[in-house]
Amino acid sequence: MPKSELYIMLNHKKKHFKYFFRLFTLLFFISLIITQNISQAEDEKLKAAEEYREQGYEQQQKGNLSDAFTFYSKAIALGLENPAIFNDLGIISEQIGFDGNAEKFYLKAIEVDQKYLPSYMNLAYFYQKINKLEDAFRNFKMRYELGSSQDHWTERAKQEMIKIHPEYKQWTIRIDAEKFNQELVKAEEEKLKERINRSKAHYQQGRSYCYNGRYDEAIDEYDNALALSPDDSVIKDERTKCATKFIKEIAASKTNQAMQLLESGNYVAAKNKFREVLSIIPNESF
């Protein structure tokens, strides 16, 4: 192939490459802008939904149930899936006589969050009101099982379910005992976790003080950490290193003072200062 034709072909390919590179770059930035706009639109949509929710709550507190229902519905229409909203819509629906909607909203609240407890209780009372006792029992039972033993609504759910099925009383005694043990273990675990976190905080503060030469404060922090985690070997080692630095610093200072006294001819004072140096060195590891 002649050199002129080869040059033309290579130049043509180079132009094509530049064209496709520019096109790719342009498409990339367009997609980035679109993504940012979508994200911004979603944020604005969520903000508007939250505002509708707040307005709905305000109207509900004032007793303006129709307005509250409207605002809550607008919040949901914008995609705000909050179990509390669906639960409140269920309550409002009952109050204005829309029982079919009430059931639907309570069930939706539970679908959104299966651990949202108020809807189980409201749904159970709703079923009790329309004489669907087995459905009421099932929801009272769920509220009882999911609730804390310290929650008075848990106790009320238990009493309501026993009214429907008295034979479950012995079962609730066993469940109460299991809950108590589980909550006791959980409380101990939380205490241990809290102690460990406090110990870590003291340890980190100790390291910071030691790094900045504030050795006495560092040792106090390490001691506080060890009071909470006495078997932590890492904290013990760091405390030992810091205490050693502290002793070396004091010993060096007193040695310099002793040497100055010695050079000035004050031998008695120098000897006493050297004794002070020896006195700060521990007889055993710390």
C-alpha positions as CSV (number, residue, x, y, z in Angstrom):
1,M,0.0,0.0,0.0
2,P,1.4,3.4,-0.9
3,K,2.5,5.6,2.0
4,S,0.0,8.3,1.1
5,E,-2.9,5.9,1.2
6,L,-1.7,4.5,4.5
7,Y,-1.5,8.0,6.0
8,I,-5.0,8.8,4.8
9,M,-6.4,5.5,6.3
10,L,-4.6,6.1,9.7
11,N,-5.8,9.7,9.7
12,H,-9.3,8.6,9.0
13,K,-9.3,6.1,11.8
14,K,-7.9,8.7,14.2
15,K,-10.7,11.1,13.3
16,H,-13.2,8.2,13.9
17,F,-11.6,7.5,17.3
18,K,-11.9,11.1,18.3
19,Y,-15.5,11.3,17.2
20,F,-16.5,8.2,19.2
21,F,-14.5,9.3,22.2
22,R,-16.3,12.7,22.2
23,L,-19.6,10.9,21.7
24,F,-19.0,8.5,24.6
25,T,-17.9,11.4,26.9
26,L,-21.0,13.4,26.0
27,L,-23.3,10.4,26.7
28,F,-21.6,9.8,30.0
29,F,-22.1,13.3,31.2
30,I,-25.7,13.3,30.0
31,S,-26.4,10.1,31.9
32,L,-24.7,11.6,35.0
33,I,-26.9,14.8,34.8
34,I,-30.1,12.7,34.3
35,T,-29.1,10.5,37.4
36,Q,-28.5,13.6,39.5
37,N,-31.8,15.1,38.3
38,I,-33.7,11.9,39.2
39,S,-32.1,11.8,42.6
40,Q,-32.9,15.5,43.2
41,A,-36.5,14.9,42.1
42,E,-36.9,11.9,44.4
43,D,-35.5,14.0,47.3
44,E,-38.0,16.8,46.6
45,K,-40.8,14.2,46.3
46,L,-39.9,12.7,49.7
47,K,-39.7,16.2,51.3
48,A,-43.2,17.0,49.9
49,A,-44.6,13.7,51.2
50,E,-43.1,14.4,54.7
51,E,-44.8,17.8,54.7
52,Y,-48.1,16.3,53.8
53,R,-47.6,13.8,56.6
54,E,-47.0,16.6,59.1
55,Q,-50.0,18.5,57.9
56,G,-52.1,15.3,58.2
57,Y,-51.0,14.8,61.8
58,E,-51.8,18.4,62.7
59,Q,-55.3,18.1,61.3
60,Q,-55.8,14.8,63.0
61,Q,-54.8,16.3,66.4
62,K,-57.4,19.1,65.7
63,G,-60.1,16.6,65.0
64,N,-60.3,17.6,61.3
65,L,-60.4,13.9,60.2
66,S,-61.4,14.6,56.6
67,D,-58.5,17.0,56.0
68,A,-56.2,14.6,57.8
69,F,-57.2,11.8,55.6
70,T,-56.6,13.9,52.5
71,F,-53.1,14.9,53.6
72,Y,-52.1,11.4,54.6
73,S,-53.4,10.1,51.3
74,K,-51.3,12.7,49.4
75,A,-48.2,11.6,51.3
76,I,-48.8,7.9,50.4
77,A,-49.5,8.9,46.8
78,L,-46.0,10.4,46.7
79,G,-44.5,7.1,47.8
80,L,-44.0,7.6,51.5
81,E,-44.4,4.1,52.9
82,N,-44.6,4.9,56.6
83,P,-46.5,2.3,58.8
84,A,-47.6,5.1,61.2
85,I,-49.4,6.9,58.3
86,F,-51.2,3.7,57.3
87,N,-52.1,3.0,60.9
88,D,-53.5,6.6,61.3
89,L,-55.5,6.2,58.1
90,G,-57.0,3.1,59.6
91,I,-58.0,4.9,62.7
92,I,-59.5,7.8,60.8
93,S,-61.3,5.4,58.5
94,E,-62.9,3.7,61.5
95,Q,-63.9,7.1,63.0
96,I,-65.6,8.2,59.8
97,G,-67.2,4.9,59.2
98,F,-65.1,3.5,56.4
99,D,-64.5,0.1,58.0
100,G,-63.4,-1.6,54.7
101,N,-60.6,0.9,54.3
102,A,-59.7,0.6,58.0
103,E,-58.9,-3.1,57.7
104,K,-56.9,-2.4,54.5
105,F,-54.8,0.3,56.0
106,Y,-54.0,-1.6,59.2
107,L,-53.0,-4.6,57.1
108,K,-50.8,-2.3,54.9
109,A,-49.1,-0.9,58.0
110,I,-48.2,-4.4,59.1
111,E,-47.0,-5.3,55.5
112,V,-44.7,-2.3,55.5
113,D,-43.3,-3.1,58.9
114,Q,-44.1,-6.4,60.6
115,K,-42.8,-5.1,63.9
116,Y,-45.0,-2.0,64.0
117,L,-47.0,-3.0,67.0
118,P,-49.9,-0.5,67.2
119,S,-51.5,-1.8,64.0
120,Y,-51.8,-5.3,65.5
121,M,-53.8,-4.0,68.4
122,N,-55.9,-1.7,66.3
123,L,-56.7,-4.5,63.8
124,A,-57.5,-6.9,66.7
125,Y,-60.0,-4.4,68.2
126,F,-61.4,-3.8,64.7
127,Y,-62.0,-7.5,64.2
128,Q,-63.5,-7.8,67.7
129,K,-65.9,-4.9,66.9
130,I,-67.2,-6.7,63.8
131,N,-67.3,-10.0,65.6
132,K,-64.4,-11.7,63.8
133,L,-63.1,-13.2,67.0
134,E,-60.6,-15.6,65.5
135,D,-59.0,-12.8,63.5
136,A,-59.1,-10.7,66.6
137,F,-57.4,-13.4,68.6
138,R,-54.7,-13.9,66.1
139,N,-53.7,-10.2,66.1
140,F,-53.9,-9.9,69.9
141,K,-51.6,-12.9,70.1
142,M,-49.2,-11.4,67.6
143,R,-49.2,-8.1,69.6
144,Y,-48.5,-10.1,72.8
145,E,-45.7,-12.2,71.3
146,L,-43.9,-9.2,69.7
147,G,-44.3,-6.8,72.6
148,S,-42.0,-6.2,75.6
149,S,-43.0,-7.5,79.0
150,Q,-42.6,-4.0,80.3
151,D,-45.2,-2.6,77.8
152,H,-48.7,-2.3,79.2
153,W,-50.2,-2.8,75.8
154,T,-48.5,-6.3,75.7
155,E,-50.3,-7.1,79.0
156,R,-53.6,-5.8,77.6
157,A,-53.2,-7.9,74.4
158,K,-52.6,-11.0,76.6
159,Q,-55.7,-10.4,78.6
160,E,-57.8,-9.8,75.5
161,M,-56.6,-13.0,73.8
162,I,-57.3,-15.0,77.0
163,K,-60.8,-13.7,77.0
164,I,-61.3,-15.2,73.6
165,H,-59.4,-18.4,74.3
166,P,-59.0,-19.0,78.1
167,E,-57.1,-22.2,77.4
168,Y,-54.1,-20.1,76.3
169,K,-53.5,-18.8,79.9
170,Q,-50.9,-21.5,80.7
171,W,-49.2,-20.9,77.4
172,T,-48.9,-17.2,78.3
173,I,-47.3,-18.0,81.6
174,R,-44.5,-19.9,79.8
175,I,-44.1,-17.1,77.2
176,D,-43.9,-14.5,80.0
177,A,-41.1,-16.5,81.7
178,E,-39.2,-16.8,78.4
179,K,-39.6,-13.1,77.6
180,F,-38.3,-12.2,81.1
181,N,-35.2,-14.4,80.6
182,Q,-34.6,-13.0,77.1
183,E,-34.9,-9.4,78.2
184,L,-32.7,-10.1,81.2
185,V,-30.0,-11.5,78.9
186,K,-30.4,-8.6,76.5
187,A,-30.1,-6.1,79.3
188,E,-26.9,-7.7,80.5
189,E,-25.5,-7.7,76.9
190,E,-26.4,-4.0,76.5
191,K,-24.6,-3.2,79.8
192,L,-21.5,-5.2,78.7
193,K,-21.5,-3.4,75.3
194,E,-21.9,0.0,77.0
195,R,-18.9,-0.9,79.4
196,I,-16.8,-1.9,76.4
197,N,-17.6,1.3,74.5
198,R,-16.8,3.4,77.6
199,S,-13.5,1.5,78.1
200,K,-12.6,2.1,74.4
201,A,-13.3,5.8,74.8
202,H,-11.0,6.1,77.8
203,Y,-8.4,4.0,76.0
204,Q,-8.4,6.2,72.9
205,Q,-8.2,9.3,75.1
206,G,-5.3,7.8,76.9
207,R,-3.5,7.1,73.7
208,S,-4.0,10.7,72.6
209,Y,-2.7,12.1,75.9
210,C,0.3,9.8,75.8
211,Y,1.1,10.8,72.2
212,N,1.1,14.5,73.2
213,G,3.3,13.9,76.2
214,R,0.5,14.4,78.8
215,Y,1.5,11.2,80.5
216,D,-0.1,11.6,83.9
217,E,-3.5,12.3,82.3
218,A,-2.9,9.4,79.9
219,I,-2.3,7.0,82.8
220,D,-5.5,8.2,84.5
221,E,-7.5,7.4,81.3
222,Y,-5.8,4.0,81.0
223,D,-6.8,3.2,84.6
224,N,-10.4,4.2,83.9
225,A,-10.4,1.9,80.8
226,L,-9.0,-1.0,82.9
227,A,-11.6,-0.4,85.6
228,L,-14.2,-1.2,82.9
229,S,-12.1,-3.9,81.1
230,P,-9.7,-5.3,83.6
231,D,-8.5,-8.2,81.5
232,D,-7.8,-6.2,78.3
233,S,-4.1,-7.0,77.6
234,V,-3.8,-4.2,74.9
235,I,-4.8,-1.5,77.4
236,K,-2.4,-3.0,80.0
237,D,0.5,-2.9,77.5
238,E,-0.2,0.6,76.4
239,R,-0.4,1.8,80.0
240,T,2.9,0.2,80.8
241,K,4.6,1.9,77.8
242,C,3.1,5.2,78.7
243,A,4.1,4.9,82.4
244,T,7.7,4.0,81.3
245,K,7.8,7.2,79.2
246,F,6.5,9.2,82.1
247,I,9.1,7.8,84.5
248,K,11.9,8.4,82.0
249,E,10.8,12.0,81.5
250,I,10.7,12.6,85.3
251,A,14.0,10.8,85.8
252,A,15.7,12.8,83.0
253,S,14.5,16.1,84.5
254,K,15.6,15.2,88.0
255,T,19.0,13.9,86.7
256,N,19.6,17.2,84.9
257,Q,18.8,19.1,88.1
258,A,21.1,16.9,90.1
259,M,24.0,17.4,87.6
260,Q,23.5,21.2,87.7
261,L,23.6,21.1,91.6
262,L,26.7,18.9,91.3
263,E,28.5,21.3,89.0
264,S,27.6,24.2,91.2
265,G,29.3,22.4,94.1
266,N,26.1,21.8,96.1
267,Y,26.9,18.1,96.7
268,V,24.3,17.4,99.5
269,A,21.4,18.8,97.4
270,A,22.8,16.9,94.3
271,K,22.9,13.6,96.3
272,N,19.3,14.1,97.5
273,K,18.2,14.8,93.9
274,F,19.9,11.6,92.7
275,R,18.0,9.7,95.5
276,E,14.8,11.2,94.1
277,V,15.7,9.7,90.7
278,L,16.1,6.3,92.3
279,S,12.9,6.5,94.3
280,I,10.7,7.0,91.3
281,I,11.9,3.8,89.6
282,P,9.6,1.0,90.6
283,N,10.9,-2.2,92.1
284,E,8.7,-4.3,89.8
285,S,6.8,-4.1,86.6
286,F,3.6,-1.9,86.6
